Amino acid sequence: MKTIASHTLGCKVNQYDTQAMLELFQADGYQVVSMDQPADVYLVNTCTVTGTGDKKSLQLIRKIRREQPSAGLIVCGCMAQQRGEDLLSLGADLVIGTQRRSEVVTLYHEVLQSGRAICAVGPLQAGQPFECLSITTQNEHTRAVLKIQEGCGNRCSYCIIPSVRGPIRSRSLEDIRSEVARLSAAGFREIVLTGIHLCSYGKDMESSLTLLDAIEAVQQTEGILRIRLGSLEPTVATPEFAARLRQADKICPQFHLALQSGSDTVLARMRRRYNTAQYLRGVENLRREFPHAAFTTDILTGFPGETETEFEETKEMIRKVGFARIHVFPYSPRPQTPAAELPGQLTSAEKERRARELIVLGRQVAREYLSTWTGLETDLVPEEKVNGCWEGYTPEYIRVRLDQEDVCQSGVPVRIRLLGENTGGMLGKLIG
């Protein structure tokens, strides 16, 4: 049997796209194997959000071609969309970017039949429909990612994503319902809604659909116990939005609100569409409806011209919100973005120093958030046994390890009491 191995860099959207392409190859008679095994074909889904993403993508492509010179090599994703033909010179047999992923098997057959490499990267134009990929399984135990949106129109000064993902495209509610039903039938109990710019869902449609409509479509699916949301813009979190979310009793109160900087002057240079006061209002609106909600975010530090005062403003903002988790990225210039031409570019050493400080602060505020849960009761969906103890996640995405004596079943919710902090999460005890 022919075999295919894959590696995904970057976001949950890429993870979804990779799984969909692997399932197309499985339908064509391929067996999926791990990357540490020899394979007939290797699929690399690339990332170009940061310079690190580019570097890791290129390193992996070169490594595969060096170690498996006779294997097929397919390169797709954001870096492939940007670099196109250049990747053929590194040994790729097929390059397909961020469109035509549903044609990956057909295109690869064309490569095999013609004996020549193909670059199938095309322009991303307004009016293109949402490319409707589909999945039936994922590597997670009880959780499945569902991609409902593609593209972004925000044009932040540092971001390359609009040019490699294209304009906003939304998945139809009918197709969302169909896929959620399939995932539920396959045993998944939690759905993670994701997209390149999730809050833009429906903006390209003639009807007045919004993200709330997509959430309600999943909410109505039998067998689904939880709905988790991908990254949101803080301005979407109006009192009305938060109140409607509260009515969807399957929503997990873990909200990833993009921050990037806690300084208004830096946010203005980034061309973000909010300021810190608006961000805090969004947090307040959600906390009013979900008092114990977990807030997570991304921080981009070392942006051109970022002063020590602006850096300290970001630190203060992190403390003020009390994030449950932050992801820190040192700024890296992306080609053909306005920020790459701004004066005041910081040294790599300075950006790394600031990133290290924010990571330490992030761990501190995360521990403070966890401490607020000690002694409280909540629900847990057990996922797997680790060293004889069941582990799973609360609705707030707190990883909990239960007592060794606690008897559970994967995917079946239980009621627990949280006892205190544990490495990477908390300890808990079954109470009913």
PyMOL commands that set and color helices and strands:
alter all, ss='L'
color gray80, all
select helices_A, chain A and resi 12-27+51-67+78-90+101-114+161-165+173-185+198-200+211-219+234-236+239-247+264-270+276-289+308-321+338-341+348-371
alter helices_A, ss='H'
color red, helices_A
select strands_A, chain A and resi 3-8+31-32+41-46+72-77+94-97+118-119+143-150+169-170+190-195+226-229+231-232+254-257+294-301+325-330+377-386+389-393+399-402+414-422+425-430
alter strands_A, ss='S'
color yellow, strands_A
deselect
rebuild
show_as cartoon
